[in-house]
Amino acid sequence: MKKETIIFSIASFLFGFVLGMVIMNASQKQTPRIVQNVPQTPQTSSQPPMQNKDSNDNVSLPPGHPDISKDYQTEIDQLKQSLQKSPDDVKTMTELARLYTQTRKFDEALPLYEAIISLDATNIDALNGAANIYRINDNIEKAKILYEKVISIHQYDSTALLGLGWITLHVENNPEKTIETWQLLLKHNPDFPYKDLLQQEIDNLKTKK
């Protein structure tokens, strides 16, 4: 869906490189690791490393961008084997969905998130994870429903507020609402790892009003 007037800004950067990773790393923090040496990426509640290095060309990746050159297939295979033994293990499902999302296998991640939601309709990790993928797939209506579901559970969830702000800015063409939403995010999430970038975006939007 396109609007005649749409503001392009670092909000797209924030969503593309941060929002898509927040949900994966929240689950990474909570779920026991099966294979070590998987790089940390931004989490909702803790400060992540701000940069990764691509070993192939030694170019610094943007904040929050996963090193998808890493081979996660061994870990994915082990998680799939674990699910064969315990198909309703939410932690394992969440970790597998996170890795699928991190390697851009959204078609494989989304059914896992949906399965988790069917087992636990209040699972914020799965709700945000599914919403992020629906947003990427341009199913904005579904993404918004899921983000709003998260907000009904956790009023100031940073992932959901970031996603809702993106939608009101780039789809609904309502920068005033976006400013309000993102200011709420920053007020109630003082440790949000990209607060400076988000504040810069808010300031930019205010100058365009």
C-alpha positions as CSV (number, residue, x, y, z in Angstrom):
1,M,0.0,0.0,0.0
2,K,1.5,3.3,-1.0
3,K,0.6,6.8,0.0
4,E,1.0,9.9,-2.2
5,T,3.0,11.5,0.6
6,I,5.4,9.3,2.5
7,I,8.4,10.2,4.6
8,F,11.6,8.2,3.9
9,S,14.0,8.4,6.8
10,I,16.2,6.4,9.1
11,A,13.1,4.7,10.4
12,S,13.5,2.2,7.5
13,F,17.0,1.6,8.7
14,L,15.8,1.1,12.3
15,F,13.1,-1.3,11.2
16,G,15.2,-3.2,8.7
17,F,18.3,-3.7,10.9
18,V,16.9,-3.4,14.5
19,L,13.3,-4.3,14.7
20,G,13.7,-7.5,12.7
21,M,16.4,-8.6,15.2
22,V,14.9,-7.6,18.5
23,I,12.5,-10.5,18.7
24,M,15.2,-13.0,17.8
25,N,17.5,-11.8,20.5
26,A,14.9,-11.6,23.2
27,S,14.4,-15.3,22.6
28,Q,18.1,-15.9,22.4
29,K,18.5,-14.5,25.9
30,Q,15.9,-16.8,27.3
31,T,16.6,-20.0,25.4
32,P,19.4,-22.4,26.3
33,R,21.9,-22.6,23.5
34,I,22.7,-25.9,21.8
35,V,25.7,-24.8,19.8
36,Q,28.0,-22.1,20.9
37,N,29.7,-19.3,18.9
38,V,26.5,-17.8,17.5
39,P,26.9,-14.0,17.4
40,Q,24.8,-11.9,19.8
41,T,22.4,-9.4,18.2
42,P,20.3,-6.6,19.7
43,Q,18.0,-7.5,22.5
44,T,15.0,-5.7,23.8
45,S,16.2,-5.5,27.4
46,S,20.0,-5.5,27.3
47,Q,22.8,-3.6,25.5
48,P,24.2,-5.6,22.6
49,P,27.4,-5.3,20.7
50,M,26.9,-2.5,18.3
51,Q,28.8,-3.9,15.3
52,N,29.8,-7.2,13.8
53,K,32.6,-7.7,11.4
54,D,32.2,-9.5,8.1
55,S,35.3,-11.7,7.9
56,N,35.2,-11.8,4.1
57,D,35.8,-8.1,3.5
58,N,36.4,-6.7,7.0
59,V,33.6,-4.2,6.5
60,S,31.7,-3.2,9.6
61,L,28.0,-4.2,9.4
62,P,25.3,-1.8,10.5
63,P,24.1,-2.0,14.1
64,G,21.8,-4.9,14.6
65,H,22.6,-6.6,11.3
66,P,23.3,-10.3,11.7
67,D,26.3,-11.9,10.2
68,I,24.3,-14.2,7.8
69,S,27.6,-15.5,6.4
70,K,27.8,-17.8,9.4
71,D,26.7,-21.3,9.0
72,Y,23.8,-22.0,11.3
73,Q,22.7,-25.2,9.6
74,T,24.2,-27.5,12.3
75,E,22.3,-25.7,15.0
76,I,19.1,-25.6,13.0
77,D,19.4,-29.4,12.4
78,Q,19.9,-30.0,16.1
79,L,16.9,-27.9,17.0
80,K,14.8,-29.7,14.4
81,Q,15.8,-33.1,15.9
82,S,14.9,-31.8,19.4
83,L,11.5,-30.8,18.1
84,Q,10.9,-34.3,16.7
85,K,11.3,-35.6,20.3
86,S,9.3,-32.8,21.9
87,P,7.1,-31.1,19.2
88,D,5.5,-28.7,21.7
89,D,8.6,-27.4,23.3
90,V,8.1,-23.7,23.0
91,K,11.6,-22.7,23.9
92,T,13.0,-24.9,21.1
93,M,10.4,-23.7,18.6
94,T,11.3,-20.1,19.5
95,E,15.0,-20.6,19.1
96,L,14.5,-22.4,15.7
97,A,12.2,-19.6,14.5
98,R,14.8,-17.0,15.6
99,L,17.5,-18.7,13.6
100,Y,15.2,-19.0,10.5
101,T,14.5,-15.3,10.8
102,Q,18.1,-14.5,11.3
103,T,19.0,-16.3,8.1
104,R,16.0,-14.7,6.2
105,K,14.1,-18.0,6.0
106,F,10.8,-16.2,6.8
107,D,8.6,-18.8,5.2
108,E,10.0,-21.4,7.7
109,A,10.0,-19.1,10.7
110,L,6.4,-17.8,10.4
111,P,4.7,-21.2,10.8
112,L,6.8,-21.8,14.0
113,Y,5.7,-18.5,15.5
114,E,2.1,-19.2,14.6
115,A,2.4,-22.6,16.2
116,I,3.8,-21.0,19.4
117,I,0.9,-18.6,19.4
118,S,-1.6,-21.4,19.1
119,L,0.0,-23.0,22.2
120,D,0.3,-19.7,24.1
121,A,-1.7,-16.7,22.8
122,T,0.2,-14.4,25.1
123,N,3.7,-15.3,24.0
124,I,5.2,-11.9,23.3
125,D,8.3,-13.3,21.5
126,A,6.1,-15.2,19.0
127,L,3.6,-12.4,18.6
128,N,6.4,-9.9,17.8
129,G,8.3,-12.4,15.6
130,A,5.2,-13.1,13.5
131,A,4.3,-9.4,13.3
132,N,7.8,-8.6,12.1
133,I,7.5,-11.1,9.3
134,Y,4.0,-10.0,8.3
135,R,5.3,-6.5,8.1
136,I,8.2,-7.6,5.9
137,N,5.8,-9.4,3.7
138,D,3.6,-6.3,3.4
139,N,0.7,-7.8,5.3
140,I,0.4,-4.6,7.3
141,E,-3.1,-5.3,8.7
142,K,-2.0,-8.6,10.2
143,A,1.2,-7.1,11.6
144,K,-0.7,-4.3,13.2
145,I,-3.1,-6.7,14.9
146,L,-0.3,-8.6,16.4
147,Y,1.7,-5.6,17.6
148,E,-1.5,-4.3,19.2
149,K,-2.0,-7.7,20.9
150,V,1.5,-7.3,22.3
151,I,0.7,-3.8,23.6
152,S,-2.5,-5.2,25.3
153,I,-0.2,-7.6,27.2
154,H,2.8,-5.4,27.8
155,Q,1.9,-1.7,27.3
156,Y,5.4,-0.4,26.6
157,D,7.0,-3.3,24.7
158,S,9.7,-1.7,22.6
159,T,9.4,-4.0,19.6
160,A,5.7,-3.5,19.2
161,L,5.9,0.2,19.7
162,L,8.7,0.5,17.1
163,G,6.7,-1.5,14.7
164,L,3.5,0.4,15.2
165,G,5.4,3.7,14.8
166,W,6.8,2.4,11.5
167,I,3.3,1.6,10.3
168,T,1.8,4.9,11.2
169,L,4.7,6.7,9.5
170,H,5.2,4.7,6.3
171,V,1.7,3.3,5.7
172,E,-0.8,5.5,7.4
173,N,1.2,8.7,6.7
174,N,0.6,9.9,10.3
175,P,4.0,11.2,11.6
176,E,2.3,12.9,14.6
177,K,1.2,9.5,15.8
178,T,4.6,8.0,15.1
179,I,6.3,10.7,17.2
180,E,3.9,10.1,20.0
181,T,4.4,6.3,19.8
182,W,8.2,6.5,19.7
183,Q,8.4,9.0,22.5
184,L,6.4,6.6,24.6
185,L,8.9,3.8,23.6
186,L,11.9,5.9,24.7
187,K,10.2,7.1,27.9
188,H,9.5,3.6,29.2
189,N,12.5,1.8,27.7
190,P,15.5,3.9,28.8
191,D,17.9,1.1,27.9
192,F,16.7,0.7,24.3
193,P,19.9,0.1,22.5
194,Y,19.1,2.4,19.6
195,K,17.6,5.3,21.5
196,D,20.0,7.9,20.0
197,L,19.0,6.9,16.4
198,L,15.3,6.8,17.3
199,Q,15.5,10.2,19.0
200,Q,17.3,11.6,15.9
201,E,14.4,10.3,13.8
202,I,11.8,11.8,16.1
203,D,13.7,15.2,15.9
204,N,13.7,14.9,12.1
205,L,10.0,14.2,12.0
206,K,9.3,17.2,14.2
207,T,11.2,19.5,11.8
208,K,9.0,18.3,8.9
209,K,5.7,19.1,10.6
